[in-house]
Amino acid sequence: MSGFIAGLCVAVLPLLAAGFWLGRRTARPENSGGLGTPVEHATFETLHTASLAAPPLRAGLTEETARKSARRLRSLLGTDALCLTDQKDVLVWDGVGGHHRTEIMELLAGPLESGRGEAFPLTCDTPDCPVRWAVVAPLTVDDRVHGALVACAPRESAVLVRAAGEVARWVSVQLELADLDQSRTRLIEAEIKALRAQISPHFIFNSLAVIASFVRTDPERARELLLEFADFTRYSFRRHGDFTTLAEELHAIDHYLALVRARFGDRLSVTLQIAPEVLPVALPFLCLQPLVENAVKHGLEGKAASAGRSHISITAQDAGAEALVVIEDDGAGMDPVLLRRILAGEVSPSGGIGLSNVDDRLRQVYGDAYGLVIETAPGAGMKITARLPKYQPGVHSAGRLTRE
């Protein structure tokens, strides 16, 4: 999809440049500014103007984004007026002839329904009004018409019809990218909600039961565990930010392990080796904690009390441009074939808490090369490796979460 959109942008830009050049020839004297021929100069200005109009449109088609981009779009076409509409109203009118708003919306009924561009003569009782003709080009995303771009001029022009259509296609591409961004955001939010839903009710019940068992025998210990529980749940159910820092995620893991240790006592031992330089690295929220919970699930909860101790190791190393996080347990392990089916979403991940969810999120944020690497076999424990780039566009923490 992204390759198709990029190709479409490349194909549209030369046509935008030609329309821009033709419009500007009649609007102001030619001035190449030392950039070469007039066409080369127009191409440069078109690219620059398009780059300024794109960011607002990447937020979708609203009154505010239309207002921020309309003047740039009118500059691309060199017309006397331009308006952007949704299905019901004119979102913005840039240029002269704003009294034609109502007439424009009446003329849009057909193009908005059919999705095909049209040109109309306009009626006007104002003698000196230069707006006498309107070219309507629908704005579509996934074959759905979201609104229209309307270019207004003194007279009918085949060049303007073509240019308005190409500009509308370019705007539609930006709106499609905005739709993809919004879909990605909704997907990430849904996956975080799914992870929160996977926080085991048994874990919550067992934690509260352990805390209750200390209330009479060791009130201070009960208070400490209650604070650990409060901090862990506050972090897990926070509402701001899709990303956190490695330091904050490890802090939440520490709260979680404190509650697990209170339940299992000396049956669980944990080793942490964390390189200080990787603590500020940003990563998807609730990305590592489910992996540690999975290690506990395989390392302890699947064993009888007589089975002895279990060990979990957590390491975070500096690997140049990446942080390398490894979570390993010596528990029951898993059949690799079953693991592949869990990661592919073919079977329910009973006992594999959040593995497929975390793997999917890492791939979406960083690319397929950054999925989880899992080594396991029945009776051989499990080793999970996650590679986290130290820098990725759009990945940054929302700020430290403090205790209220």
Rosetta blueprint (number, residue, H / E / L):
1 M L
2 S H
3 G H
4 F H
5 I H
6 A H
7 G H
8 L H
9 C H
10 V H
11 A H
12 V H
13 L H
14 P H
15 L H
16 L H
17 A H
18 A H
19 G H
20 F H
21 W H
22 L H
23 G H
24 R H
25 R H
26 T H
27 A H
28 R L
29 P L
30 E L
31 N L
32 S L
33 G L
34 G L
35 L L
36 G L
37 T L
38 P H
39 V H
40 E H
41 H H
42 A H
43 T H
44 F H
45 E H
46 T H
47 L H
48 H H
49 T H
50 A H
51 S H
52 L H
53 A H
54 A H
55 P H
56 P H
57 L H
58 R L
59 A L
60 G L
61 L L
62 T L
63 E H
64 E H
65 T H
66 A H
67 R H
68 K H
69 S H
70 A H
71 R H
72 R H
73 L H
74 R H
75 S H
76 L H
77 L H
78 G L
79 T L
80 D L
81 A E
82 L E
83 C E
84 L E
85 T E
86 D L
87 Q L
88 K L
89 D L
90 V E
91 L E
92 V E
93 W E
94 D E
95 G E
96 V L
97 G L
98 G H
99 H H
100 H H
101 R H
102 T H
103 E H
104 I H
105 M H
106 E H
107 L H
108 L L
109 A H
110 G H
111 P H
112 L H
113 E H
114 S H
115 G L
116 R L
117 G L
118 E E
119 A E
120 F E
121 P E
122 L L
123 T L
124 C L
125 D L
126 T L
127 P L
128 D L
129 C L
130 P L
131 V L
132 R L
133 W E
134 A E
135 V E
136 V E
137 A E
138 P E
139 L E
140 T E
141 V E
142 D L
143 D L
144 R E
145 V E
146 H E
147 G E
148 A E
149 L E
150 V E
151 A E
152 C E
153 A E
154 P L
155 R L
156 E L
157 S L
158 A H
159 V H
160 L H
161 V H
162 R H
163 A H
164 A H
165 G H
166 E H
167 V H
168 A H
169 R H
170 W H
171 V H
172 S H
173 V H
174 Q H
175 L H
176 E H
177 L H
178 A H
179 D H
180 L H
181 D H
182 Q H
183 S H
184 R H
185 T H
186 R H
187 L H
188 I H
189 E H
190 A H
191 E H
192 I H
193 K H
194 A H
195 L H
196 R H
197 A H
198 Q H
199 I L
200 S L
201 P H
202 H H
203 F H
204 I H
205 F H
206 N H
207 S H
208 L H
209 A H
210 V H
211 I H
212 A H
213 S H
214 F H
215 V H
216 R H
217 T H
218 D L
219 P H
220 E H
221 R H
222 A H
223 R H
224 E H
225 L H
226 L H
227 L H
228 E H
229 F H
230 A H
231 D H
232 F H
233 T H
234 R H
235 Y H
236 S H
237 F L
238 R L
239 R L
240 H L
241 G L
242 D L
243 F E
244 T E
245 T E
246 L H
247 A H
248 E H
249 E H
250 L H
251 H H
252 A H
253 I H
254 D H
255 H H
256 Y H
257 L H
258 A H
259 L H
260 V H
261 R H
262 A H
263 R H
264 F H
265 G H
266 D H
267 R H
268 L E
269 S E
270 V E
271 T E
272 L E
273 Q E
274 I E
275 A L
276 P H
277 E H
278 V H
279 L L
280 P L
281 V L
282 A E
283 L E
284 P E
285 F L
286 L L
287 C L
288 L L
289 Q H
290 P H
291 L H
292 V H
293 E H
294 N H
295 A H
296 V H
297 K H
298 H H
299 G H
300 L H
301 E H
302 G L
303 K L
304 A L
305 A H
306 S H
307 A H
308 G L
309 R L
310 S E
311 H E
312 I E
313 S E
314 I E
315 T E
316 A E
317 Q E
318 D E
319 A E
320 G L
321 A L
322 E E
323 A E
324 L E
325 V E
326 V E
327 I E
328 E E
329 D E
330 D L
331 G L
332 A L
333 G L
334 M L
335 D L
336 P H
337 V H
338 L H
339 L H
340 R H
341 R H
342 I H
343 L H
344 A L
345 G L
346 E L
347 V L
348 S L
349 P L
350 S L
351 G L
352 G L
353 I L
354 G L
355 L H
356 S H
357 N H
358 V H
359 D H
360 D H
361 R H
362 L H
363 R H
364 Q H
365 V H
366 Y H
367 G L
368 D H
369 A H
370 Y H
371 G L
372 L L
373 V E
374 I E
375 E E
376 T E
377 A L
378 P L
379 G L
380 A L
381 G L
382 M E
383 K E
384 I E
385 T E
386 A E
387 R E
388 L E
389 P E
390 K L
391 Y L
392 Q L
393 P L
394 G L
395 V L
396 H L
397 S L
398 A L
399 G L
400 R L
401 L L
402 T L
403 R L
404 E L
